[in-house]
């Protein structure tokens, strides 16, 4: 999912009605290397049951 689409989905879920403004001088989201879902499952037994939209 692209950053813009992710922002719209999150805004919808949270009821945010303001303007989304991109600051091009800042990095986009969390670095991909920091999100390790395999480790979360292995270490803590956590596993997503569905995607973000499904909840």
C-alpha positions in Angstrom: 0.0 0.0 0.0 1.4 3.4 -0.9 1.9 6.0 1.7 -0.9 8.3 0.4 -3.4 5.4 0.4 -2.3 4.3 3.9 -2.8 7.8 5.2 -6.3 7.9 3.7 -7.2 4.6 5.2 -5.9 5.6 8.7 -7.7 9.0 8.4 -11.0 7.1 7.6 -10.6 4.7 10.5 -9.8 7.4 13.0 -12.5 9.9 11.8 -9.9 12.5 10.9 -11.4 15.2 8.8 -8.5 17.6 8.5 -6.1 18.1 5.7 -3.2 15.7 5.2 0.0 17.6 4.3 3.2 15.9 3.2 6.5 17.3 4.5 8.9 16.2 1.8 11.9 17.0 4.0 11.0 14.1 6.4 11.4 10.4 5.8 8.4 8.4 4.7 6.8 6.3 7.5 8.8 3.7 9.5 11.9 2.3 7.8 11.0 -1.1 6.3 13.8 -2.9 8.1 12.3 -2.0 11.5 9.1 -4.0 10.8 9.8 -7.7 11.3 6.5 -9.6 11.5 8.2 -12.9 11.3 10.1 -12.1 14.5 7.0 -10.9 16.2 5.3 -14.2 15.5 8.4 -16.2 16.5 9.1 -14.3 19.7 5.6 -13.5 20.9 3.2 -15.7 19.0 1.6 -12.6 17.4 0.1 -13.0 13.9 -2.2 -10.8 12.0 -5.6 -12.4 11.2 -6.4 -10.0 8.4 -5.2 -6.9 6.6 -5.5 -3.3 7.9 -8.8 -2.7 6.2 -10.3 -5.9 7.5 -9.2 -5.1 11.0 
